Structures are given as structure tokens and as C-alpha cells.
Amino acid sequence: MPLILAEITGFYPALSYSIAWVGSSLIFYLTLFSPFRYLSHDLPLQYQIMRPIILIQLIFAGFMCCTSIFYFTDHFDSESLSNIAKCQRLALLAHAAIVTGMILLTKPLPIIKYKLISSEGLLYKLCIICYVISSILNYAPALIQFKHSLLFISITSSAYLLIKGMINCLPIPLIFGGISFGLNILNSTLTGYKESIIINVLLLGFLAFPYYKKTILTLAIPCIYLLMYALPTFTSVIRAQSWLSGKPKELARQEAYQTFFDENKEDLINTTNKEFLTNRLSEIGMFTQYVKQVPNQHPYYGLEILTNSLLALIPRAFWEEKPDTEKVAMERVYVLNVANRLSNVSAKTRPVVDGYLSGGAFGVFIVMLTYGLTTQWLCNTAEKLFGGYQLGCIIMFNSIFQQLWRGNTFEFLLNNILYGYVLMLIIFWTMRITKLLNPITDEDYTY
């Protein structure tokens, strides 16, 4: 209904945008808090917060639909307002489609086929073994697609141990998890990427929420404000000093810290923060550039993007002349003049944009419905194979398929899904062979 109202009022862009923006809030309410919500019944809402309908919807739709308000207010009087409203309507359509896909495959009681025989020490082993293997894979380029998924398993395991130690006042998991996760946070500050820091903060917040609900809700706004104030300038300084000037990462990080204690840098911080909120936090600015050119100046891509994505799945070991996936993904960015070929930027499209470029509003609906179905199916499979929510959803699904939190360009997203699924099966069979997982029989079957 909000989408229909937003379309009807399309001749009044500001009103149309506002209806579409509020429409996403209505979807959040209907799917998470209303009497009509459709969630699994095995756990209370706060204890299944890591499932796709909650975590991925909040992150994906939150960034895709809600953060555009800053760009909208900054361009309220511009000529592009009608395109901004159109993009927001497409974002609302995508939001509705993705949650529809998730709900269609949500089970009232998730099916579990295997049970953990012993969970003692399992998270420690996962944390250490996955980290070691991910480090070794740096020297095996043919298997590099498994590296980040294994590293995310290690990170999530350490964060889970940290929270477990805090809840139960257990010193060993608290110390081990705290040191491991703390080192990861410290390392993420050297990357120059905001997303790696934000993901770690979100992961810890979502894991802690069921047990420290009031504390997390109280700290949420101050933490978000602090991140939004500090990260844009912090990462821009690191990029300038480390990437461009070639300084050591530790020195670049130290200079980034000192920026916030320099009174002369206040204008720089404010300018950087405004640029981030209005143009970088939301990708609606780039979306409007695609909408402006497709299909008026460039025809829809049809199945071309999907075909490129399927070809990207072929290992380079079997196809030495395989085109560079990054260059293939960036080509449409250059062709549509969203970025200059001479600029040193990576402005790859997200699933909603790829859906639109492939087939307009219909393409957005089909792509995001499939996205929701695929996401929920992967979560169901992980829970079925790994004994339920804790190991299956929290650790395996949200680590191996972490790219699904925000999505990525088709060429990389399909690669992550396919090889992530292969990795999940490898871990499953390893745990079966080592007798950590056994099939549930008729006598001991539980939901």
C-alpha cells in the first residue's frame, strides 16, 4: 500500500519520497513487532535476532532505505528530486520483496537433522583453526575465496565467547574472546575501511542484545553518533597517509587519532562528516545516476550481468584467460559515467541497482525476492546441518555468508554464495567424520 501511494503521488516528489521512506518503517513494524509478524516459534524474538528476517533486514533495508534521508534533505531543492523519489520507491519495492522471500521460507519450527555430540571447547577450536587456515590461504590463490569466510567464523566465534564469558562470569572465555575480538577490532582500524569496523560493532551488539537488552538500546544512539562522527575522518586520514603517501599503517592510525585532538582540524571533521552522511552513508546518490541514464540513454542489461556473474564462478585454474571480476563489475560503472576510469575508486553496484539495470522495477522485484528466498534457505540449511540456531545460524550462516548483510555486486555475490555453500558442506562433513555431529534419530528428535 505505501508503494502504491508513493507511485500515485509521484508528481509531488517530496511527498512521494516521504511516503516511500515511511513505508519501510511500516514493513519493519509489520514483520518484527505487529501481531501479524511471521517468525519461527522455537525462540522468543530477542533470542532469534541473528536470523535473516531480523538482522539482515535491519542492516540491508536500514542502509538501503532509511539512510537516504540525509541525501534527500541535502538535495531537497535540486532538480534531481524526482529521481531521488523514484529511487526511494524502488528501495521500498526491494524491501517488500526481500522480506517476502524470507517469510515464504521461514519455518514455524526449524527442522534440525543433526545434533552436536559435544560443544565443549568447540568455539575455541573454530576460532583458532579457522584463523590459522585463513592465514595459510594467503599462499594458495586458487582457494582464496574461502579465506574471508573462515576468518569471519573465527571472529564471530571469539565475539560469541566474549559475550558468553560476560553472561556467565566465566574468566577463560571472557579473556580468550576479549583478546581475540579486541585484536581483530584493532586490526580493522588499520584497513582504512569504515565497513570493517562497523560490522564488528554490529556483530557484538547483536550478540549481546538478548542478554543486555536495555544496555544495548541505551548505548545504541551514542555509539552510532560516535561512529558517524569519528569514522569518516579517521578512515580518510588513514587512506591519505597509508594508501597515498605510503606511510606505515600504524603511523597512519596514530595520525588519525591525533586529528581529533587538533582544534584546527574541526572544520575538516565537520566537512568530512557532512560528505559521508549525505553522499557515502547512503548509495542513493549513485542510484539516481543509474536511473537517470537507464533506460533513456542506455538500454536495460537484461541477462548480461547475470551471465557475467555465472562466468565469474569458473575457477581461474580451469580458465586462465578468465576476465578480471573487478574490472567486469566496474565496467558498467564507467559506461554509465558514475565514476571516471582514471579515478582510483571502487563504486560497484549493489543488488538493488543490478536488479534495476537488468530489468527496471520488475528486475528489482525478482532479484530481491530471490535474494530473500536464497538468504532464508541458506540459514535454514545451516541450522539443519549444525544442530540449530546457536552454531548453525549465529556462527556458520552469519560468518560464511556475511556479505548478505549488505549485499554486493552480482559478480561477487554469487561467488560468495556458491563457494560459501561449498565451504559450509566441507565443515559439516569434517564435523561428521570427527563425530562432533550425529544424525537425530526418531527417539531423540527435537526441534
C-alpha positions as CSV (number, residue, x, y, z in Angstrom):
1,M,0.0,0.0,0.0
2,P,2.8,2.6,0.7
3,L,4.3,1.8,-2.6
4,I,1.0,2.3,-4.4
5,L,0.5,5.6,-2.6
6,A,4.1,6.7,-3.4
7,E,3.5,5.9,-7.1
8,I,0.2,7.8,-7.2
9,T,1.9,10.9,-5.7
10,G,4.9,10.6,-8.0
11,F,4.2,14.1,-9.5
12,Y,4.9,15.5,-6.0
13,P,8.5,14.1,-5.4
14,A,8.9,15.3,-1.8
15,L,5.6,13.7,-0.8
16,S,6.3,10.6,-2.8
17,Y,9.7,10.2,-1.2
18,S,8.3,10.7,2.3
19,I,5.6,8.1,1.8
20,A,8.1,5.6,0.5
21,W,10.6,6.3,3.3
22,V,7.9,5.9,6.0
23,G,6.7,2.7,4.1
24,S,9.9,1.0,5.1
25,S,9.2,1.8,8.7
26,L,5.8,0.1,8.3
27,I,7.5,-3.0,6.9
28,F,9.8,-3.1,9.9
29,Y,6.8,-2.9,12.2
30,L,4.7,-5.5,10.4
31,T,7.4,-8.1,10.1
32,L,9.0,-7.6,13.5
33,F,6.6,-6.2,16.1
34,S,3.0,-6.4,14.9
35,P,0.5,-9.2,15.7
36,F,0.8,-10.3,12.0
37,R,4.5,-10.9,12.1
38,Y,5.6,-14.4,10.9
39,L,8.6,-15.6,12.8
40,S,9.8,-19.1,13.9
41,H,8.2,-20.2,17.1
42,D,11.2,-22.0,18.6
43,L,12.7,-19.0,20.3
44,P,11.4,-15.6,21.6
45,L,12.1,-12.7,19.3
46,Q,15.1,-11.3,21.1
47,Y,16.8,-14.8,21.1
48,Q,16.5,-15.2,17.3
49,I,17.8,-11.8,16.4
50,M,20.6,-13.2,14.3
51,R,18.1,-14.7,11.8
52,P,17.7,-13.1,8.4
53,I,14.3,-11.6,8.9
54,I,15.7,-9.5,11.8
55,L,19.5,-9.0,11.4
56,I,19.7,-8.8,7.6
57,Q,16.5,-6.9,7.2
58,L,17.6,-4.3,9.7
59,I,21.1,-3.9,8.2
60,F,20.2,-4.3,4.5
61,A,17.0,-2.3,4.5
62,G,18.3,0.1,7.1
63,F,21.2,1.2,4.8
64,M,19.2,0.9,1.6
65,C,16.0,2.7,2.6
66,C,16.5,4.7,5.8
67,T,19.9,6.4,5.4
68,S,18.8,8.1,2.2
69,I,17.1,10.8,4.4
70,F,20.4,12.7,4.7
71,Y,20.9,12.8,0.9
72,F,17.2,13.8,0.5
73,T,17.4,16.8,2.9
74,D,20.7,17.9,1.3
75,H,19.1,17.8,-2.2
76,F,15.6,18.9,-1.3
77,D,15.7,21.9,-3.7
78,S,17.6,20.2,-6.5
79,E,16.4,19.2,-10.0
80,S,17.1,15.6,-9.2
81,L,14.4,15.4,-6.6
82,S,12.1,13.3,-8.8
83,N,14.8,10.8,-9.4
84,I,15.5,10.6,-5.7
85,A,11.9,9.9,-5.0
86,K,11.9,7.2,-7.8
87,C,14.9,5.5,-6.2
88,Q,13.3,5.5,-2.8
89,R,10.2,3.9,-4.3
90,L,12.4,1.2,-5.9
91,A,14.1,0.8,-2.5
92,L,10.7,0.3,-0.8
93,L,9.8,-2.3,-3.5
94,A,13.1,-4.1,-2.8
95,H,12.4,-4.0,0.9
96,A,9.0,-5.6,0.5
97,A,10.4,-8.2,-1.9
98,I,13.3,-9.3,0.3
99,V,11.2,-9.8,3.4
100,T,8.5,-11.6,1.3
101,G,11.2,-14.1,0.2
102,M,12.4,-14.6,3.8
103,I,8.9,-15.1,5.1
104,L,8.0,-17.7,2.4
105,L,10.8,-20.0,3.6
106,T,10.5,-19.3,7.3
107,K,9.6,-22.5,9.2
108,P,7.3,-22.3,12.2
109,L,9.7,-24.8,13.8
110,P,13.0,-25.1,12.1
111,I,13.9,-28.6,11.0
112,I,17.1,-29.9,12.6
113,K,18.7,-33.1,11.2
114,Y,21.9,-33.3,13.2
115,K,22.9,-32.6,16.8
116,L,26.1,-31.6,18.4
117,I,27.6,-34.5,20.5
118,S,29.9,-32.2,22.5
119,S,30.1,-28.5,22.3
120,E,32.8,-28.2,25.0
121,G,35.7,-26.2,23.5
122,L,34.2,-26.2,20.1
123,L,34.2,-22.4,19.7
124,Y,37.9,-22.2,20.8
125,K,38.8,-24.7,18.2
126,L,36.7,-23.0,15.5
127,C,38.3,-19.6,16.4
128,I,41.9,-20.9,16.3
129,I,41.7,-23.4,13.4
130,C,39.7,-21.1,11.1
131,Y,42.1,-18.3,11.7
132,V,45.1,-20.4,11.0
133,I,43.6,-21.9,7.8
134,S,42.6,-18.4,6.6
135,S,46.2,-17.2,7.1
136,I,47.6,-20.2,5.2
137,L,45.2,-19.5,2.3
138,N,47.1,-16.2,1.7
139,Y,49.6,-18.5,0.0
140,A,47.1,-20.5,-2.0
141,P,45.5,-18.1,-4.5
142,A,43.3,-20.8,-6.0
143,L,41.4,-21.2,-2.7
144,I,41.4,-17.5,-1.7
145,Q,37.6,-17.3,-1.9
146,F,37.4,-19.4,1.3
147,K,39.8,-17.1,3.3
148,H,37.4,-14.4,4.3
149,S,34.6,-16.8,5.3
150,L,36.9,-18.7,7.6
151,L,38.2,-15.5,9.1
152,F,34.6,-14.4,9.8
153,I,34.0,-17.7,11.5
154,S,37.0,-17.1,13.8
155,I,35.8,-13.5,14.5
156,T,32.2,-14.5,15.3
157,S,33.4,-17.4,17.5
158,S,35.6,-15.0,19.5
159,A,32.8,-12.5,19.9
160,Y,30.4,-15.2,21.0
161,L,32.9,-16.5,23.6
162,L,33.3,-12.9,24.8
163,I,29.6,-12.5,25.4
164,K,29.3,-16.0,26.9
165,G,32.0,-15.2,29.3
166,M,30.3,-11.9,30.3
167,I,26.9,-13.5,30.8
168,N,28.1,-16.5,32.9
169,C,31.1,-14.7,34.6
170,L,33.5,-17.2,33.1
171,P,37.0,-15.9,33.1
172,I,38.5,-18.1,30.4
173,P,36.1,-17.4,27.5
174,L,35.9,-13.8,28.6
175,I,39.7,-13.4,28.4
176,F,40.2,-15.5,25.3
177,G,37.2,-14.0,23.4
178,G,38.1,-10.5,24.6
179,I,41.7,-10.6,23.5
180,S,40.8,-12.3,20.1
181,F,38.0,-10.0,19.3
182,G,39.9,-6.9,20.6
183,L,42.9,-7.7,18.3
184,N,40.5,-8.1,15.4
185,I,38.9,-4.7,16.1
186,L,42.4,-3.2,16.4
187,N,43.4,-4.7,13.1
188,S,40.3,-3.4,11.4
189,T,41.3,0.1,12.3
190,L,44.4,-0.3,10.0
191,T,42.4,-1.2,6.9
192,G,41.1,2.3,6.0
193,Y,37.6,0.9,5.5
194,K,34.7,2.0,7.7
195,E,32.6,-1.1,6.9
196,S,35.0,-3.5,8.7
197,I,34.8,-1.5,11.9
198,I,31.0,-1.1,11.7
199,I,30.5,-4.8,11.1
200,N,32.4,-5.7,14.2
201,V,30.5,-3.3,16.3
202,L,27.2,-4.5,14.9
203,L,28.2,-8.1,15.5
204,L,29.0,-7.5,19.1
205,G,25.8,-5.5,19.6
206,F,23.5,-8.2,18.1
207,L,25.2,-11.0,20.0
208,A,24.8,-9.1,23.3
209,F,21.3,-7.8,22.7
210,P,19.3,-10.8,24.0
211,Y,21.2,-10.6,27.4
212,Y,21.7,-6.9,27.8
213,K,18.7,-5.5,26.0
214,K,18.3,-2.3,28.0
215,T,22.0,-1.5,27.9
216,I,22.3,-2.1,24.2
217,L,19.2,0.1,23.5
218,T,20.6,2.8,25.8
219,L,24.1,2.8,24.2
220,A,22.8,2.4,20.6
221,I,22.3,6.1,19.8
222,P,25.5,7.4,21.5
223,C,27.5,4.6,19.7
224,I,26.0,5.4,16.3
225,Y,26.7,9.1,16.8
226,L,30.3,8.4,17.9
227,L,30.9,6.1,14.9
228,M,29.3,8.6,12.5
229,Y,31.4,11.4,13.9
230,A,34.7,9.6,14.1
231,L,34.9,7.0,11.3
232,P,34.7,9.3,8.2
233,T,37.6,11.4,9.2
234,F,39.5,8.5,10.8
235,T,39.4,6.3,7.7
236,S,40.1,9.2,5.3
237,V,43.2,10.2,7.2
238,I,44.4,6.5,7.1
239,R,43.8,6.3,3.4
240,A,45.6,9.6,2.7
241,Q,48.6,8.7,4.9
242,S,48.9,5.0,4.2
243,W,47.4,4.4,0.8
244,L,48.6,7.6,-1.0
245,S,51.6,8.6,1.0
246,G,52.9,5.1,1.7
247,K,53.4,5.6,5.4
248,P,53.3,2.5,7.7
249,K,49.7,1.6,8.7
250,E,50.4,2.0,12.5
251,L,51.8,5.5,11.9
252,A,48.8,6.5,9.8
253,R,46.5,5.3,12.5
254,Q,48.3,7.3,15.1
255,E,48.0,10.4,12.9
256,A,44.3,9.7,12.5
257,Y,43.9,9.5,16.3
258,Q,45.7,12.9,16.7
259,T,43.3,14.5,14.2
260,F,40.6,14.6,16.8
261,F,42.7,16.4,19.4
262,D,43.7,19.1,17.0
263,E,41.4,22.2,17.2
264,N,42.5,23.3,13.7
265,K,41.0,20.1,12.3
266,E,37.4,20.8,13.4
267,D,36.4,22.2,10.0
268,L,37.9,19.2,8.3
269,I,36.0,16.8,10.6
270,N,32.7,18.6,10.0
271,T,33.1,18.7,6.2
272,T,34.1,15.1,6.1
273,N,31.2,14.1,8.2
274,K,28.7,16.0,6.1
275,E,30.0,14.5,3.0
276,F,29.8,11.0,4.5
277,L,26.2,11.4,5.7
278,T,24.8,13.0,2.6
279,N,26.8,11.1,-0.1
280,R,28.6,8.0,1.3
281,L,26.3,6.6,4.1
282,S,23.5,6.0,1.6
283,E,24.1,4.9,-2.0
284,I,21.0,6.6,-3.3
285,G,23.2,9.3,-4.9
286,M,24.8,6.8,-7.3
287,F,21.4,5.1,-7.7
288,T,19.9,8.3,-9.1
289,Q,22.7,8.5,-11.7
290,Y,21.9,5.0,-13.0
291,V,18.1,5.7,-13.0
292,K,18.8,8.9,-15.0
293,Q,20.6,7.0,-17.8
294,V,18.8,3.7,-17.9
295,P,16.8,3.1,-20.0
296,N,16.7,6.6,-21.5
297,Q,20.3,6.7,-22.7
298,H,21.4,3.1,-22.2
299,P,19.1,0.0,-22.6
300,Y,18.5,-2.4,-19.8
301,Y,21.2,-5.0,-19.5
302,G,18.8,-8.0,-19.5
303,L,20.7,-11.2,-18.6
304,E,24.1,-9.7,-19.3
305,I,25.0,-9.0,-15.6
306,L,23.8,-12.5,-14.6
307,T,25.8,-14.1,-17.4
308,N,28.9,-12.3,-16.3
309,S,28.3,-13.4,-12.7
310,L,27.9,-17.1,-13.7
311,L,31.1,-16.9,-15.8
312,A,32.9,-15.4,-12.7
313,L,32.1,-18.7,-10.8
314,I,34.5,-20.7,-13.0
315,P,37.8,-21.1,-11.1
316,R,40.8,-19.4,-12.8
317,A,42.6,-22.8,-12.6
318,F,40.2,-24.1,-15.4
319,W,40.1,-20.8,-17.3
320,E,43.4,-19.0,-17.4
321,E,42.1,-16.2,-19.7
322,K,39.2,-15.5,-17.3
323,P,38.5,-11.7,-17.2
324,D,39.2,-9.9,-14.0
325,T,36.0,-9.9,-12.0
326,E,36.6,-6.5,-10.5
327,K,37.1,-5.0,-14.0
328,V,34.0,-6.7,-15.3
329,A,31.9,-5.4,-12.4
330,M,33.3,-1.8,-12.7
331,E,32.7,-1.7,-16.5
332,R,29.1,-0.7,-16.2
333,V,30.0,1.9,-13.6
334,Y,32.3,3.5,-16.2
335,V,30.0,3.1,-19.2
336,L,27.2,4.9,-17.3
337,N,29.6,7.7,-16.2
338,V,29.1,7.0,-12.5
339,A,32.8,7.0,-12.0
340,N,35.8,8.1,-14.1
341,R,38.1,5.4,-15.4
342,L,41.1,7.4,-14.2
343,S,39.8,7.7,-10.7
344,N,41.1,5.3,-8.0
345,V,37.6,4.3,-6.7
346,S,35.6,1.2,-6.3
347,A,31.9,2.1,-6.9
348,K,30.5,-1.3,-7.7
349,T,26.7,-1.7,-7.8
350,R,24.6,-3.3,-5.1
351,P,21.9,-6.0,-5.7
352,V,19.0,-3.4,-6.0
353,V,20.9,-1.4,-8.6
354,D,21.9,-4.6,-10.5
355,G,18.2,-5.6,-10.5
356,Y,17.2,-2.3,-11.8
357,L,19.9,-2.2,-14.5
358,S,18.8,-5.7,-15.6
359,G,15.0,-5.1,-15.9
360,G,13.7,-1.9,-14.2
361,A,11.2,-2.2,-11.3
362,F,10.4,-5.8,-12.4
363,G,14.1,-6.7,-12.2
364,V,14.3,-5.2,-8.7
365,F,11.3,-7.3,-7.5
366,I,12.6,-10.5,-9.0
367,V,16.2,-10.0,-7.8
368,M,15.2,-9.0,-4.2
369,L,12.6,-11.8,-3.9
370,T,15.2,-14.3,-5.0
371,Y,17.7,-12.6,-2.5
372,G,15.3,-13.1,0.3
373,L,14.5,-16.7,-0.6
374,T,18.2,-17.6,-1.0
375,T,19.1,-16.0,2.3
376,Q,16.5,-17.8,4.3
377,W,17.2,-21.1,2.6
378,L,20.9,-20.8,3.4
379,C,20.0,-20.1,7.1
380,N,17.6,-23.0,7.2
381,T,20.2,-25.3,5.8
382,A,22.9,-24.1,8.2
383,E,20.6,-24.7,11.2
384,K,19.5,-28.1,9.9
385,L,23.1,-29.3,9.5
386,F,24.7,-27.8,12.6
387,G,22.3,-28.6,15.3
388,G,20.1,-25.4,15.4
389,Y,20.3,-21.7,16.0
390,Q,23.5,-21.2,18.0
391,L,26.0,-22.9,15.8
392,G,24.0,-23.0,12.6
393,C,22.7,-19.5,12.3
394,I,24.9,-17.4,14.6
395,I,28.3,-18.9,13.8
396,M,28.0,-20.6,10.4
397,F,25.4,-18.7,8.4
398,N,26.3,-15.2,9.6
399,S,30.0,-15.8,9.1
400,I,30.2,-17.7,5.9
401,F,27.5,-15.5,4.2
402,Q,28.3,-12.2,5.9
403,Q,28.2,-10.4,2.5
404,L,24.5,-11.0,2.5
405,W,24.2,-8.5,5.4
406,R,24.5,-5.6,2.9
407,G,24.8,-7.3,-0.4
408,N,27.4,-6.9,-3.1
409,T,27.6,-6.7,-6.9
410,F,26.3,-9.8,-8.6
411,E,29.7,-11.0,-9.8
412,F,31.0,-11.2,-6.2
413,L,27.7,-12.1,-4.5
414,L,27.0,-15.3,-6.5
415,N,30.7,-16.3,-6.0
416,N,30.3,-15.8,-2.2
417,I,27.0,-17.8,-2.1
418,L,28.3,-20.8,-4.2
419,Y,31.7,-21.2,-2.6
420,G,30.3,-20.3,0.8
421,Y,27.9,-23.2,0.5
422,V,30.7,-25.5,-0.6
423,L,32.7,-24.4,2.5
424,M,29.7,-25.0,4.8
425,L,29.4,-28.6,3.5
426,I,33.1,-29.1,3.9
427,I,32.9,-28.0,7.6
428,F,29.8,-30.1,8.1
429,W,31.4,-33.3,6.7
430,T,34.5,-32.6,8.8
431,M,32.4,-32.4,11.9
432,R,30.5,-35.6,10.9
433,I,33.8,-37.5,10.3
434,T,35.2,-36.4,13.7
435,K,31.9,-37.4,15.4
436,L,31.1,-33.9,16.5
437,L,27.7,-34.1,14.7
438,N,25.4,-37.1,14.6
439,P,22.0,-37.6,12.9
440,I,19.0,-37.1,15.1
441,T,17.0,-40.4,15.4
442,D,13.3,-40.8,15.9
443,E,13.9,-41.4,19.6
444,D,15.8,-38.2,20.3
445,Y,14.4,-35.9,17.5
446,T,13.8,-32.4,18.8
447,Y,13.0,-29.1,17.1
